[in-house]
Amino acid sequence: MEASEYPDVRTGEGYAVGHLDALGDGPGFRKVRKGLDVAAFGVNAIVMPPGIESGFHFHDEQQELYFVHRGTIEMEFGDGSTHRMEEGSLARVDAPTVRKVRNPGVLDAIYLIAGGKDGYVGRDGRVPEGEEMMRVKAIHDLSGAQPK
C-alpha cells in the first residue's frame, strides 16, 4: 500500500487503522481491503445515494456478508424476493445467488461487504503471556455467551 494514497490510515506492526472517510469521498466504493491492506478476505464499503441501485450480479466463488452501517437498503434476489434492511441489518449471500441492492431512503446508505471462500478458520484467539484470561472473558459475559 502506498502511504500517499491513504495518508490518514495509520499503520503499525501488524495493523492498520482508518476511517471510512479516509478511504474516499462521495458516493461509490470505499476500498477497505486496499486502504487497510486486508489480505485474508475481500471487503469494501459502499456509499449509495437515495434512489440509486446496483445491477444484478453474482459471484463464481465468493460468499458475501452485507452489513448496513447507515441508512436503508433493499436487497432483491434472483428468486424475486426483496428484503428491506435498516441500520444494523446483516445478510449472507452465497456466491451463485443473484442479487442487487437499492437505496429506497432519502439519505445516503452506507453498507459494508465482506467476501471470502473456503470456510471458517475456527476460534483461534489466544491470550498473550501475562494477560489475564478473565479480562478477555469479560466481554463474552456481557451477553451471557461463553468463550469456546
One Martini backbone bead per residue (centre of mass of N, CA, C, O) as a GRO file, in nm:
protein
  148
    1MET     BB    1   0.096   0.036   0.023
    2GLU     BB    2   0.051   0.366  -0.031
    3ALA     BB    3   0.077   0.626   0.176
    4SER     BB    4  -0.035   0.860  -0.016
    5GLU     BB    5  -0.321   0.733  -0.079
    6TYR     BB    6  -0.359   0.694   0.265
    7PRO     BB    7  -0.276   0.927   0.496
    8ASP     BB    8  -0.507   0.849   0.737
    9VAL     BB    9  -0.368   0.582   0.764
   10ARG     BB   10  -0.272   0.377   1.029
   11THR     BB   11   0.038   0.210   1.096
   12GLY     BB   12   0.172  -0.108   1.202
   13GLU     BB   13   0.261  -0.390   1.349
   14GLY     BB   14  -0.014  -0.564   1.220
   15TYR     BB   15  -0.168  -0.279   1.139
   16ALA     BB   16  -0.478  -0.085   1.062
   17VAL     BB   17  -0.611   0.258   1.077
   18GLY     BB   18  -0.940   0.390   0.992
   19HIS     BB   19  -1.161   0.582   0.797
   20LEU     BB   20  -1.396   0.599   0.568
   21ASP     BB   21  -1.311   0.895   0.476
   22ALA     BB   22  -1.004   0.796   0.408
   23LEU     BB   23  -1.119   0.608   0.143
   24GLY     BB   24  -1.300   0.853   0.051
   25ASP     BB   25  -1.546   1.020  -0.163
   26GLY     BB   26  -1.848   1.003  -0.195
   27PRO     BB   27  -1.983   0.799  -0.397
   28GLY     BB   28  -1.932   0.455  -0.355
   29PHE     BB   29  -1.639   0.313  -0.324
   30ARG     BB   30  -1.460   0.175  -0.042
   31LYS     BB   31  -1.127   0.058  -0.009
   32VAL     BB   32  -1.062  -0.137   0.247
   33ARG     BB   33  -0.858  -0.348   0.160
   34LYS     BB   34  -0.652  -0.148   0.042
   35GLY     BB   35  -0.635   0.069   0.274
   36LEU     BB   36  -0.571  -0.180   0.505
   37ASP     BB   37  -0.440  -0.439   0.390
   38VAL     BB   38  -0.628  -0.679   0.321
   39ALA     BB   39  -0.572  -1.046   0.272
   40ALA     BB   40  -0.805  -1.270   0.370
   41PHE     BB   41  -1.029  -1.071   0.243
   42GLY     BB   42  -1.298  -0.916   0.119
   43VAL     BB   43  -1.348  -0.544   0.140
   44ASN     BB   44  -1.625  -0.310   0.135
   45ALA     BB   45  -1.764   0.007   0.085
   46ILE     BB   46  -2.087   0.168   0.042
   47VAL     BB   47  -2.206   0.469  -0.114
   48MET     BB   48  -2.564   0.525  -0.141
   49PRO     BB   49  -2.778   0.699  -0.292
   50PRO     BB   50  -3.073   0.795  -0.345
   51GLY     BB   51  -3.223   0.580  -0.593
   52ILE     BB   52  -2.999   0.380  -0.609
   53GLU     BB   53  -2.874   0.099  -0.813
   54SER     BB   54  -2.774  -0.198  -0.873
   55GLY     BB   55  -2.694  -0.456  -1.037
   56PHE     BB   56  -2.706  -0.757  -1.119
   57HIS     BB   57  -2.534  -1.027  -0.935
   58PHE     BB   58  -2.251  -1.257  -0.910
   59HIS     BB   59  -2.054  -1.539  -0.808
   60ASP     BB   60  -1.824  -1.799  -0.828
   61GLU     BB   61  -1.696  -1.810  -0.498
   62GLN     BB   62  -1.803  -1.566  -0.322
   63GLN     BB   63  -1.903  -1.502  -0.020
   64GLU     BB   64  -2.138  -1.273   0.139
   65LEU     BB   65  -2.138  -0.990   0.369
   66TYR     BB   66  -2.387  -0.774   0.488
   67PHE     BB   67  -2.369  -0.431   0.631
   68VAL     BB   68  -2.566  -0.189   0.784
   69HIS     BB   69  -2.469   0.124   0.895
   70ARG     BB   70  -2.645   0.327   0.706
   71GLY     BB   71  -2.961   0.332   0.662
   72THR     BB   72  -3.118   0.198   0.358
   73ILE     BB   73  -3.185  -0.123   0.212
   74GLU     BB   74  -3.246  -0.323  -0.080
   75MET     BB   75  -3.279  -0.670  -0.147
   76GLU     BB   76  -3.258  -0.845  -0.452
   77PHE     BB   77  -3.348  -1.155  -0.580
   78GLY     BB   78  -3.370  -1.407  -0.819
   79ASP     BB   79  -3.657  -1.504  -0.679
   80GLY     BB   80  -3.800  -1.197  -0.617
   81SER     BB   81  -3.706  -1.113  -0.354
   82THR     BB   82  -3.746  -0.861  -0.089
   83HIS     BB   83  -3.522  -0.680   0.143
   84ARG     BB   84  -3.532  -0.485   0.419
   85MET     BB   85  -3.250  -0.279   0.543
   86GLU     BB   86  -3.138  -0.165   0.829
   87GLU     BB   87  -2.968  -0.062   1.066
   88GLY     BB   88  -2.778  -0.359   1.149
   89SER     BB   89  -2.808  -0.530   0.915
   90LEU     BB   90  -2.792  -0.870   0.778
   91ALA     BB   91  -2.631  -1.058   0.497
   92ARG     BB   92  -2.622  -1.368   0.335
   93VAL     BB   93  -2.442  -1.453   0.022
   94ASP     BB   94  -2.413  -1.662  -0.213
   95ALA     BB   95  -2.240  -1.668  -0.492
   96PRO     BB   96  -2.482  -1.766  -0.710
   97THR     BB   97  -2.655  -1.541  -0.601
   98VAL     BB   98  -2.876  -1.328  -0.710
   99ARG     BB   99  -2.816  -0.962  -0.686
  100LYS     BB  100  -2.947  -0.646  -0.548
  101VAL     BB  101  -2.914  -0.290  -0.477
  102ARG     BB  102  -3.106  -0.040  -0.290
  103ASN     BB  103  -3.208   0.305  -0.227
  104PRO     BB  104  -3.518   0.407  -0.067
  105GLY     BB  105  -3.425   0.653   0.059
  106VAL     BB  106  -3.312   1.002   0.164
  107LEU     BB  107  -3.035   0.879   0.232
  108ASP     BB  108  -2.749   0.770   0.262
  109ALA     BB  109  -2.603   0.458   0.216
  110ILE     BB  110  -2.413   0.232   0.433
  111TYR     BB  111  -2.216  -0.053   0.329
  112LEU     BB  112  -2.079  -0.370   0.408
  113ILE     BB  113  -1.848  -0.597   0.234
  114ALA     BB  114  -1.777  -0.941   0.290
  115GLY     BB  115  -1.544  -1.173   0.134
  116GLY     BB  116  -1.527  -1.538   0.071
  117LYS     BB  117  -1.348  -1.858   0.109
  118ASP     BB  118  -1.312  -2.186   0.260
  119GLY     BB  119  -1.398  -2.100   0.540
  120TYR     BB  120  -1.374  -2.147   0.872
  121VAL     BB  121  -1.121  -2.136   1.107
  122GLY     BB  122  -1.188  -2.057   1.391
  123ARG     BB  123  -1.103  -2.046   1.719
  124ASP     BB  124  -0.772  -1.867   1.761
  125GLY     BB  125  -0.762  -1.728   2.024
  126ARG     BB  126  -0.523  -1.565   2.243
  127VAL     BB  127  -0.337  -1.515   2.534
  128PRO     BB  128  -0.103  -1.337   2.642
  129GLU     BB  129   0.153  -1.330   2.823
  130GLY     BB  130   0.021  -1.192   3.135
  131GLU     BB  131  -0.267  -1.215   3.064
  132GLU     BB  132  -0.596  -1.210   3.157
  133MET     BB  133  -0.865  -1.405   3.091
  134MET     BB  134  -1.092  -1.243   3.236
  135ARG     BB  135  -1.085  -0.993   3.049
  136VAL     BB  136  -1.158  -1.145   2.791
  137LYS     BB  137  -1.424  -1.281   2.906
  138ALA     BB  138  -1.602  -1.030   2.980
  139ILE     BB  139  -1.737  -0.975   2.700
  140HIS     BB  140  -1.902  -1.241   2.703
  141ASP     BB  141  -2.066  -1.182   2.971
  142LEU     BB  142  -2.252  -0.952   2.866
  143SER     BB  143  -2.425  -1.178   2.682
  144GLY     BB  144  -2.378  -1.484   2.807
  145ALA     BB  145  -2.147  -1.580   2.663
  146GLN     BB  146  -1.917  -1.838   2.586
  147PRO     BB  147  -1.619  -1.922   2.554
  148LYS     BB  148  -1.433  -2.168   2.334
   0.00000   0.00000   0.00000
